[in-house]
Amino acid sequence: MIQAGIFGVTGYTGYELVRILAKHPDVQVQFATSQSFAGKWLTDVYPQAPHLPLIDEANAPLETVDVVFLCLPHAAAAATAVRALNAGCKVIDLSADFRLHDPAVYAQWYGQEHPAPELLETAVYGLTEWARERLPGADLVAVPGCYPTSVLLGLRPLLAANIPLTGPIIADSKSGVSGAGRQASDTTHFMNVADNFAPYKIGRAHRHLPEMEQVMKWWKADAPPLIFSPHLLPVPRGILSTIYVTIAGDWALGDVAALYTEMYAGEPFVCVLPPGQAPTLAHVTHTNNCVIGVTQAGQTLIITSAIDNLIKGAAGQAVQDMNVMFRLDETTGLR
């Protein structure tokens, strides 16, 4: 039985994580922390949650667990990761602290020096479908962001095939409100979101952009530049990314679709629709699935990719990574 601890359990991601782990046959949650609700029970915050006591992070008994999940803000997660690693725990970090491998890029986008730059090169970027061979035995895993998960899974077969691409890649992505976290703001308040639809942090402003560019360069050194345009949907959860890619030369949609079908054949959580069909949020919400569609408009390939931002984009992918790390069946607890 794997003994686990969760830091930051009262955020949306932490809550989804504890719900998954509570039903996982090979995991026992030993502790759950919350700075805001320490001393209370998780059911005081989420009535349908498992009845777990909430403790202060400083009191977390790291010696009792094999793995910790960090659902903490950036910078705070890195400091906790160092403590946990020093205590002999494996760390699965759902923050942004270990996704970027260049500390200078981290400082540029997060406005501060990285708290543990010596760990960046050894952290495994946990896009499970790509990192599966690197995960067993890993000590530190960075769970990808929700937007990057939808965009990168949508682009991977195309970039891996070394098909000549021209012009920028455009990722037009829409997310439910839970992607902004549990803390309300003017832009996520119900009265501003309901019956509305808004772009935000467009241009080169969203912190997920350098993460996607980094991985795209890993897969294709001469990958075209990425234009990323996120939008806020008036729904609780889910991400739908529509990605536009211009392919040089003659090509047939059937051939490109075959690349996607071949790469994701046998993947338990990725489904490729027949050419011309497109996913919706209803395909994926409350699941760990990514559903992808491909179609064309002249020389432009249009890729649509849908996930649940809280599950495949966060907690579910974290558990998927953990299953591979501990050499369990990858789907355990996620079906």
Contacts in CASP RR format, 6 or more apart in sequence:
PFRMAT RR
TARGET T0000
AUTHOR 0000-0000-0000
METHOD contacts of the structure
MODEL  1
MIQAGIFGVTGYTGYELVRILAKHPDVQVQFATSQSFAGKWLTDVYPQAP
HLPLIDEANAPLETVDVVFLCLPHAAAAATAVRALNAGCKVIDLSADFRL
HDPAVYAQWYGQEHPAPELLETAVYGLTEWARERLPGADLVAVPGCYPTS
VLLGLRPLLAANIPLTGPIIADSKSGVSGAGRQASDTTHFMNVADNFAPY
KIGRAHRHLPEMEQVMKWWKADAPPLIFSPHLLPVPRGILSTIYVTIAGD
WALGDVAALYTEMYAGEPFVCVLPPGQAPTLAHVTHTNNCVIGVTQAGQT
LIITSAIDNLIKGAAGQAVQDMNVMFRLDETTGLR
1 26 0 8 1.000
1 27 0 8 1.000
1 28 0 8 1.000
2 26 0 8 1.000
2 27 0 8 1.000
2 28 0 8 1.000
2 66 0 8 1.000
2 67 0 8 1.000
2 322 0 8 1.000
2 326 0 8 1.000
3 27 0 8 1.000
3 28 0 8 1.000
3 30 0 8 1.000
3 64 0 8 1.000
3 65 0 8 1.000
3 66 0 8 1.000
3 67 0 8 1.000
4 21 0 8 1.000
4 27 0 8 1.000
4 28 0 8 1.000
4 29 0 8 1.000
4 30 0 8 1.000
4 65 0 8 1.000
4 66 0 8 1.000
4 67 0 8 1.000
4 68 0 8 1.000
4 69 0 8 1.000
4 322 0 8 1.000
5 29 0 8 1.000
5 30 0 8 1.000
5 31 0 8 1.000
5 32 0 8 1.000
5 60 0 8 1.000
5 65 0 8 1.000
5 67 0 8 1.000
5 68 0 8 1.000
5 69 0 8 1.000
6 14 0 8 1.000
6 17 0 8 1.000
6 18 0 8 1.000
6 21 0 8 1.000
6 29 0 8 1.000
6 31 0 8 1.000
6 32 0 8 1.000
6 33 0 8 1.000
6 68 0 8 1.000
6 69 0 8 1.000
6 71 0 8 1.000
7 33 0 8 1.000
7 57 0 8 1.000
7 60 0 8 1.000
7 68 0 8 1.000
7 69 0 8 1.000
7 70 0 8 1.000
7 71 0 8 1.000
7 72 0 8 1.000
7 77 0 8 1.000
7 80 0 8 1.000
8 14 0 8 1.000
8 32 0 8 1.000
8 33 0 8 1.000
8 34 0 8 1.000
8 35 0 8 1.000
8 57 0 8 1.000
8 70 0 8 1.000
8 71 0 8 1.000
8 72 0 8 1.000
9 15 0 8 1.000
9 17 0 8 1.000
9 18 0 8 1.000
9 32 0 8 1.000
9 33 0 8 1.000
9 34 0 8 1.000
9 42 0 8 1.000
9 52 0 8 1.000
9 54 0 8 1.000
9 71 0 8 1.000
10 34 0 8 1.000
10 36 0 8 1.000
10 37 0 8 1.000
10 42 0 8 1.000
10 45 0 8 1.000
10 46 0 8 1.000
10 54 0 8 1.000
10 182 0 8 1.000
11 71 0 8 1.000
11 181 0 8 1.000
11 182 0 8 1.000
12 178 0 8 1.000
12 179 0 8 1.000
12 181 0 8 1.000
12 182 0 8 1.000
12 310 0 8 1.000
13 71 0 8 1.000
13 94 0 8 1.000
13 181 0 8 1.000
13 310 0 8 1.000
13 314 0 8 1.000
13 315 0 8 1.000
14 69 0 8 1.000
14 71 0 8 1.000
14 94 0 8 1.000
14 315 0 8 1.000
15 42 0 8 1.000
15 45 0 8 1.000
15 46 0 8 1.000
15 49 0 8 1.000
16 310 0 8 1.000
16 311 0 8 1.000
16 314 0 8 1.000
16 315 0 8 1.000
16 316 0 8 1.000
17 69 0 8 1.000
17 71 0 8 1.000
17 94 0 8 1.000
17 314 0 8 1.000
17 315 0 8 1.000
17 316 0 8 1.000
17 318 0 8 1.000
17 319 0 8 1.000
18 29 0 8 1.000
18 32 0 8 1.000
18 42 0 8 1.000
18 49 0 8 1.000
18 50 0 8 1.000
18 52 0 8 1.000
19 49 0 8 1.000
19 50 0 8 1.000
20 311 0 8 1.000
20 315 0 8 1.000
20 316 0 8 1.000
20 319 0 8 1.000
20 333 0 8 1.000
20 334 0 8 1.000
21 27 0 8 1.000
21 29 0 8 1.000
21 319 0 8 1.000
22 29 0 8 1.000
22 50 0 8 1.000
23 333 0 8 1.000
24 319 0 8 1.000
24 332 0 8 1.000
24 333 0 8 1.000
25 332 0 8 1.000
25 333 0 8 1.000
26 326 0 8 1.000
26 328 0 8 1.000
26 332 0 8 1.000
27 322 0 8 1.000
29 50 0 8 1.000
29 52 0 8 1.000
30 61 0 8 1.000
30 64 0 8 1.000
30 65 0 8 1.000
31 55 0 8 1.000
31 60 0 8 1.000
31 61 0 8 1.000
31 64 0 8 1.000
31 65 0 8 1.000
32 42 0 8 1.000
32 52 0 8 1.000
32 53 0 8 1.000
32 54 0 8 1.000
32 55 0 8 1.000
33 54 0 8 1.000
33 55 0 8 1.000
33 56 0 8 1.000
33 57 0 8 1.000
33 59 0 8 1.000
33 60 0 8 1.000
34 40 0 8 1.000
34 45 0 8 1.000
34 54 0 8 1.000
34 55 0 8 1.000
35 56 0 8 1.000
35 57 0 8 1.000
37 44 0 8 1.000
37 45 0 8 1.000
37 54 0 8 1.000
38 54 0 8 1.000
38 55 0 8 1.000
38 56 0 8 1.000
39 53 0 8 1.000
39 54 0 8 1.000
39 55 0 8 1.000
39 56 0 8 1.000
40 53 0 8 1.000
40 54 0 8 1.000
41 51 0 8 1.000
41 52 0 8 1.000
41 53 0 8 1.000
41 54 0 8 1.000
42 49 0 8 1.000
42 50 0 8 1.000
42 51 0 8 1.000
42 52 0 8 1.000
42 53 0 8 1.000
42 54 0 8 1.000
43 49 0 8 1.000
43 50 0 8 1.000
43 51 0 8 1.000
45 54 0 8 1.000
57 80 0 8 1.000
60 68 0 8 1.000
62 68 0 8 1.000
62 83 0 8 1.000
62 84 0 8 1.000
62 87 0 8 1.000
62 88 0 8 1.000
62 89 0 8 1.000
63 87 0 8 1.000
65 89 0 8 1.000
66 89 0 8 1.000
66 90 0 8 1.000
66 326 0 8 1.000
67 89 0 8 1.000
67 90 0 8 1.000
67 91 0 8 1.000
67 92 0 8 1.000
67 322 0 8 1.000
67 325 0 8 1.000
67 326 0 8 1.000
68 80 0 8 1.000
68 84 0 8 1.000
68 89 0 8 1.000
68 90 0 8 1.000
68 91 0 8 1.000
68 92 0 8 1.000
69 92 0 8 1.000
69 94 0 8 1.000
69 318 0 8 1.000
69 322 0 8 1.000
70 77 0 8 1.000
70 80 0 8 1.000
70 81 0 8 1.000
70 84 0 8 1.000
70 91 0 8 1.000
70 92 0 8 1.000
70 93 0 8 1.000
70 94 0 8 1.000
70 95 0 8 1.000
71 94 0 8 1.000
71 95 0 8 1.000
72 80 0 8 1.000
72 95 0 8 1.000
73 95 0 8 1.000
74 95 0 8 1.000
74 96 0 8 1.000
74 97 0 8 1.000
74 110 0 8 1.000
75 97 0 8 1.000
75 110 0 8 1.000
75 112 0 8 1.000
75 115 0 8 1.000
76 95 0 8 1.000
77 93 0 8 1.000
77 94 0 8 1.000
77 95 0 8 1.000
77 97 0 8 1.000
78 93 0 8 1.000
78 95 0 8 1.000
78 97 0 8 1.000
78 98 0 8 1.000
78 114 0 8 1.000
78 115 0 8 1.000
78 116 0 8 1.000
78 119 0 8 1.000
79 115 0 8 1.000
79 116 0 8 1.000
81 91 0 8 1.000
81 93 0 8 1.000
81 97 0 8 1.000
81 98 0 8 1.000
81 116 0 8 1.000
81 119 0 8 1.000
81 140 0 8 1.000
82 115 0 8 1.000
82 116 0 8 1.000
82 119 0 8 1.000
84 91 0 8 1.000
85 91 0 8 1.000
85 119 0 8 1.000
85 139 0 8 1.000
85 140 0 8 1.000
90 137 0 8 1.000
90 138 0 8 1.000
90 139 0 8 1.000
90 140 0 8 1.000
90 141 0 8 1.000
90 325 0 8 1.000
91 139 0 8 1.000
91 140 0 8 1.000
91 141 0 8 1.000
92 141 0 8 1.000
92 143 0 8 1.000
92 318 0 8 1.000
92 321 0 8 1.000
92 322 0 8 1.000
92 325 0 8 1.000
93 123 0 8 1.000
93 140 0 8 1.000
93 141 0 8 1.000
93 142 0 8 1.000
93 143 0 8 1.000
94 143 0 8 1.000
94 314 0 8 1.000
94 315 0 8 1.000
94 318 0 8 1.000
96 110 0 8 1.000
96 145 0 8 1.000
96 207 0 8 1.000
96 211 0 8 1.000
97 106 0 8 1.000
97 114 0 8 1.000
97 115 0 8 1.000
97 116 0 8 1.000
97 142 0 8 1.000
98 119 0 8 1.000
98 120 0 8 1.000
98 123 0 8 1.000
98 140 0 8 1.000
98 141 0 8 1.000
98 142 0 8 1.000
99 123 0 8 1.000
99 125 0 8 1.000
99 142 0 8 1.000
99 144 0 8 1.000
99 145 0 8 1.000
99 148 0 8 1.000
99 211 0 8 1.000
99 214 0 8 1.000
100 106 0 8 1.000
100 109 0 8 1.000
100 120 0 8 1.000
100 210 0 8 1.000
100 211 0 8 1.000
100 214 0 8 1.000
101 120 0 8 1.000
101 121 0 8 1.000
101 123 0 8 1.000
101 214 0 8 1.000
102 120 0 8 1.000
102 214 0 8 1.000
103 113 0 8 1.000
103 114 0 8 1.000
103 117 0 8 1.000
103 120 0 8 1.000
105 210 0 8 1.000
105 214 0 8 1.000
106 114 0 8 1.000
106 117 0 8 1.000
106 120 0 8 1.000
107 113 0 8 1.000
107 114 0 8 1.000
108 210 0 8 1.000
109 207 0 8 1.000
109 210 0 8 1.000
110 207 0 8 1.000
114 120 0 8 1.000
119 140 0 8 1.000
122 139 0 8 1.000
122 140 0 8 1.000
123 140 0 8 1.000
123 141 0 8 1.000
123 142 0 8 1.000
124 131 0 8 1.000
124 134 0 8 1.000
124 135 0 8 1.000
124 138 0 8 1.000
124 140 0 8 1.000
124 141 0 8 1.000
124 142 0 8 1.000
125 131 0 8 1.000
125 142 0 8 1.000
125 144 0 8 1.000
125 215 0 8 1.000
126 135 0 8 1.000
126 141 0 8 1.000
126 142 0 8 1.000
126 143 0 8 1.000
126 144 0 8 1.000
126 317 0 8 1.000
126 321 0 8 1.000
127 144 0 8 1.000
127 148 0 8 1.000
127 149 0 8 1.000
127 152 0 8 1.000
127 153 0 8 1.000
127 215 0 8 1.000
127 317 0 8 1.000
128 135 0 8 1.000
128 269 0 8 1.000
128 317 0 8 1.000
128 320 0 8 1.000
128 321 0 8 1.000
128 324 0 8 1.000
128 330 0 8 1.000
129 153 0 8 1.000
129 156 0 8 1.000
129 264 0 8 1.000
129 267 0 8 1.000
129 269 0 8 1.000
129 270 0 8 1.000
130 152 0 8 1.000
130 156 0 8 1.000
131 321 0 8 1.000
132 324 0 8 1.000
132 330 0 8 1.000
135 141 0 8 1.000
135 321 0 8 1.000
135 324 0 8 1.000
135 325 0 8 1.000
136 324 0 8 1.000
136 325 0 8 1.000
136 327 0 8 1.000
137 325 0 8 1.000
138 325 0 8 1.000
141 318 0 8 1.000
141 321 0 8 1.000
141 325 0 8 1.000
143 313 0 8 1.000
143 314 0 8 1.000
143 317 0 8 1.000
143 318 0 8 1.000
143 321 0 8 1.000
144 152 0 8 1.000
144 211 0 8 1.000
144 313 0 8 1.000
144 317 0 8 1.000
145 208 0 8 1.000
145 211 0 8 1.000
145 313 0 8 1.000
145 314 0 8 1.000
146 175 0 8 1.000
146 179 0 8 1.000
146 239 0 8 1.000
146 307 0 8 1.000
146 309 0 8 1.000
146 310 0 8 1.000
146 313 0 8 1.000
146 314 0 8 1.000
147 171 0 8 1.000
147 173 0 8 1.000
147 175 0 8 1.000
147 206 0 8 1.000
147 208 0 8 1.000
147 212 0 8 1.000
147 228 0 8 1.000
147 230 0 8 1.000
147 239 0 8 1.000
147 241 0 8 1.000
148 208 0 8 1.000
148 211 0 8 1.000
148 212 0 8 1.000
148 215 0 8 1.000
149 290 0 8 1.000
149 307 0 8 1.000
149 312 0 8 1.000
149 313 0 8 1.000
149 317 0 8 1.000
150 173 0 8 1.000
150 239 0 8 1.000
150 240 0 8 1.000
150 241 0 8 1.000
150 290 0 8 1.000
150 305 0 8 1.000
150 306 0 8 1.000
150 307 0 8 1.000
150 313 0 8 1.000
151 171 0 8 1.000
151 173 0 8 1.000
151 212 0 8 1.000
151 228 0 8 1.000
151 241 0 8 1.000
151 243 0 8 1.000
151 305 0 8 1.000
152 212 0 8 1.000
152 215 0 8 1.000
152 216 0 8 1.000
153 270 0 8 1.000
153 290 0 8 1.000
153 292 0 8 1.000
153 305 0 8 1.000
153 307 0 8 1.000
154 241 0 8 1.000
154 243 0 8 1.000
154 290 0 8 1.000
154 292 0 8 1.000
154 303 0 8 1.000
154 305 0 8 1.000
155 169 0 8 1.000
155 216 0 8 1.000
155 219 0 8 1.000
155 243 0 8 1.000
155 245 0 8 1.000
155 303 0 8 1.000
156 219 0 8 1.000
156 263 0 8 1.000
157 259 0 8 1.000
157 260 0 8 1.000
157 262 0 8 1.000
157 263 0 8 1.000
157 264 0 8 1.000
158 165 0 8 1.000
158 245 0 8 1.000
158 256 0 8 1.000
158 259 0 8 1.000
158 301 0 8 1.000
158 303 0 8 1.000
159 216 0 8 1.000
159 219 0 8 1.000
159 220 0 8 1.000
159 223 0 8 1.000
160 219 0 8 1.000
160 220 0 8 1.000
160 263 0 8 1.000
161 259 0 8 1.000
162 220 0 8 1.000
163 247 0 8 1.000
163 251 0 8 1.000
163 256 0 8 1.000
164 247 0 8 1.000
164 248 0 8 1.000
164 249 0 8 1.000
165 220 0 8 1.000
165 223 0 8 1.000
165 224 0 8 1.000
165 245 0 8 1.000
165 246 0 8 1.000
165 247 0 8 1.000
165 248 0 8 1.000
166 224 0 8 1.000
166 246 0 8 1.000
166 247 0 8 1.000
166 248 0 8 1.000
167 224 0 8 1.000
167 225 0 8 1.000
167 246 0 8 1.000
168 224 0 8 1.000
168 225 0 8 1.000
168 226 0 8 1.000
168 227 0 8 1.000
169 216 0 8 1.000
169 223 0 8 1.000
169 224 0 8 1.000
169 225 0 8 1.000
169 226 0 8 1.000
169 227 0 8 1.000
169 243 0 8 1.000
169 244 0 8 1.000
169 245 0 8 1.000
170 226 0 8 1.000
170 227 0 8 1.000
170 229 0 8 1.000
170 243 0 8 1.000
170 244 0 8 1.000
171 212 0 8 1.000
171 226 0 8 1.000
171 227 0 8 1.000
171 228 0 8 1.000
171 229 0 8 1.000
171 241 0 8 1.000
171 242 0 8 1.000
171 243 0 8 1.000
172 229 0 8 1.000
172 231 0 8 1.000
172 241 0 8 1.000
172 242 0 8 1.000
172 243 0 8 1.000
172 244 0 8 1.000
173 228 0 8 1.000
173 229 0 8 1.000
173 230 0 8 1.000
173 231 0 8 1.000
173 239 0 8 1.000
173 240 0 8 1.000
173 241 0 8 1.000
173 242 0 8 1.000
174 230 0 8 1.000
174 231 0 8 1.000
174 232 0 8 1.000
174 233 0 8 1.000
174 239 0 8 1.000
174 240 0 8 1.000
174 241 0 8 1.000
175 230 0 8 1.000
175 231 0 8 1.000
175 232 0 8 1.000
175 233 0 8 1.000
175 238 0 8 1.000
175 239 0 8 1.000
175 309 0 8 1.000
176 232 0 8 1.000
176 233 0 8 1.000
176 234 0 8 1.000
176 235 0 8 1.000
176 236 0 8 1.000
176 237 0 8 1.000
176 238 0 8 1.000
176 239 0 8 1.000
176 309 0 8 1.000
177 188 0 8 1.000
177 193 0 8 1.000
177 232 0 8 1.000
177 233 0 8 1.000
177 234 0 8 1.000
177 235 0 8 1.000
177 236 0 8 1.000
177 237 0 8 1.000
178 236 0 8 1.000
178 237 0 8 1.000
178 238 0 8 1.000
178 309 0 8 1.000
178 310 0 8 1.000
179 237 0 8 1.000
179 309 0 8 1.000
179 310 0 8 1.000
180 187 0 8 1.000
180 188 0 8 1.000
180 232 0 8 1.000
181 188 0 8 1.000
186 192 0 8 1.000
187 193 0 8 1.000
187 198 0 8 1.000
187 200 0 8 1.000
187 232 0 8 1.000
188 232 0 8 1.000
193 232 0 8 1.000
193 234 0 8 1.000
194 234 0 8 1.000
195 234 0 8 1.000
196 232 0 8 1.000
196 234 0 8 1.000
197 231 0 8 1.000
197 232 0 8 1.000
197 233 0 8 1.000
197 234 0 8 1.000
198 231 0 8 1.000
198 232 0 8 1.000
199 229 0 8 1.000
199 230 0 8 1.000
199 231 0 8 1.000
199 232 0 8 1.000
200 206 0 8 1.000
200 230 0 8 1.000
200 231 0 8 1.000
200 232 0 8 1.000
201 230 0 8 1.000
202 228 0 8 1.000
202 229 0 8 1.000
202 230 0 8 1.000
203 227 0 8 1.000
203 228 0 8 1.000
203 229 0 8 1.000
206 228 0 8 1.000
206 230 0 8 1.000
208 228 0 8 1.000
208 230 0 8 1.000
209 226 0 8 1.000
209 228 0 8 1.000
212 226 0 8 1.000
212 228 0 8 1.000
213 223 0 8 1.000
213 225 0 8 1.000
213 226 0 8 1.000
216 223 0 8 1.000
216 226 0 8 1.000
217 223 0 8 1.000
224 245 0 8 1.000
235 281 0 8 1.000
237 281 0 8 1.000
237 285 0 8 1.000
237 286 0 8 1.000
237 308 0 8 1.000
237 309 0 8 1.000
237 310 0 8 1.000
238 281 0 8 1.000
238 284 0 8 1.000
238 285 0 8 1.000
238 306 0 8 1.000
238 307 0 8 1.000
238 308 0 8 1.000
238 309 0 8 1.000
238 310 0 8 1.000
239 306 0 8 1.000
239 307 0 8 1.000
239 308 0 8 1.000
239 309 0 8 1.000
239 313 0 8 1.000
240 279 0 8 1.000
240 280 0 8 1.000
240 281 0 8 1.000
240 304 0 8 1.000
240 305 0 8 1.000
240 306 0 8 1.000
241 303 0 8 1.000
241 304 0 8 1.000
241 305 0 8 1.000
241 306 0 8 1.000
242 302 0 8 1.000
242 303 0 8 1.000
242 304 0 8 1.000
243 302 0 8 1.000
243 303 0 8 1.000
243 304 0 8 1.000
243 305 0 8 1.000
244 300 0 8 1.000
244 301 0 8 1.000
244 302 0 8 1.000
244 303 0 8 1.000
245 300 0 8 1.000
245 301 0 8 1.000
245 303 0 8 1.000
246 299 0 8 1.000
246 300 0 8 1.000
246 301 0 8 1.000
247 256 0 8 1.000
247 299 0 8 1.000
247 300 0 8 1.000
247 301 0 8 1.000
248 299 0 8 1.000
249 299 0 8 1.000
253 275 0 8 1.000
253 276 0 8 1.000
253 294 0 8 1.000
253 295 0 8 1.000
253 296 0 8 1.000
253 301 0 8 1.000
254 275 0 8 1.000
256 294 0 8 1.000
256 296 0 8 1.000
256 301 0 8 1.000
257 272 0 8 1.000
257 274 0 8 1.000
257 275 0 8 1.000
257 294 0 8 1.000
260 272 0 8 1.000
260 292 0 8 1.000
260 293 0 8 1.000
260 294 0 8 1.000
261 272 0 8 1.000
264 270 0 8 1.000
264 271 0 8 1.000
264 272 0 8 1.000
264 292 0 8 1.000
268 330 0 8 1.000
268 331 0 8 1.000
269 288 0 8 1.000
269 289 0 8 1.000
269 290 0 8 1.000
269 312 0 8 1.000
269 320 0 8 1.000
269 331 0 8 1.000
269 334 0 8 1.000
270 289 0 8 1.000
270 290 0 8 1.000
270 291 0 8 1.000
270 292 0 8 1.000
271 283 0 8 1.000
271 289 0 8 1.000
271 290 0 8 1.000
271 291 0 8 1.000
271 292 0 8 1.000
272 292 0 8 1.000
272 293 0 8 1.000
272 294 0 8 1.000
273 279 0 8 1.000
273 291 0 8 1.000
273 292 0 8 1.000
273 293 0 8 1.000
275 293 0 8 1.000
275 294 0 8 1.000
275 295 0 8 1.000
276 293 0 8 1.000
276 294 0 8 1.000
276 295 0 8 1.000
277 293 0 8 1.000
277 295 0 8 1.000
278 293 0 8 1.000
278 295 0 8 1.000
278 304 0 8 1.000
279 291 0 8 1.000
279 292 0 8 1.000
279 293 0 8 1.000
279 304 0 8 1.000
279 305 0 8 1.000
279 306 0 8 1.000
280 306 0 8 1.000
281 306 0 8 1.000
283 289 0 8 1.000
283 291 0 8 1.000
283 306 0 8 1.000
284 290 0 8 1.000
284 291 0 8 1.000
284 306 0 8 1.000
284 307 0 8 1.000
284 308 0 8 1.000
284 312 0 8 1.000
285 308 0 8 1.000
286 308 0 8 1.000
286 311 0 8 1.000
287 308 0 8 1.000
287 311 0 8 1.000
287 312 0 8 1.000
288 308 0 8 1.000
288 311 0 8 1.000
288 312 0 8 1.000
288 316 0 8 1.000
288 317 0 8 1.000
288 319 0 8 1.000
288 320 0 8 1.000
288 334 0 8 1.000
289 307 0 8 1.000
289 308 0 8 1.000
289 312 0 8 1.000
290 305 0 8 1.000
290 306 0 8 1.000
290 307 0 8 1.000
290 312 0 8 1.000
291 305 0 8 1.000
291 306 0 8 1.000
291 307 0 8 1.000
292 303 0 8 1.000
292 304 0 8 1.000
292 305 0 8 1.000
292 306 0 8 1.000
293 303 0 8 1.000
293 304 0 8 1.000
293 305 0 8 1.000
294 301 0 8 1.000
294 302 0 8 1.000
294 303 0 8 1.000
294 304 0 8 1.000
295 301 0 8 1.000
295 302 0 8 1.000
295 304 0 8 1.000
296 302 0 8 1.000
307 313 0 8 1.000
311 317 0 8 1.000
316 334 0 8 1.000
319 333 0 8 1.000
319 334 0 8 1.000
320 330 0 8 1.000
320 334 0 8 1.000
322 328 0 8 1.000
323 329 0 8 1.000
323 330 0 8 1.000
323 331 0 8 1.000
323 332 0 8 1.000
323 333 0 8 1.000
323 334 0 8 1.000
324 330 0 8 1.000
END
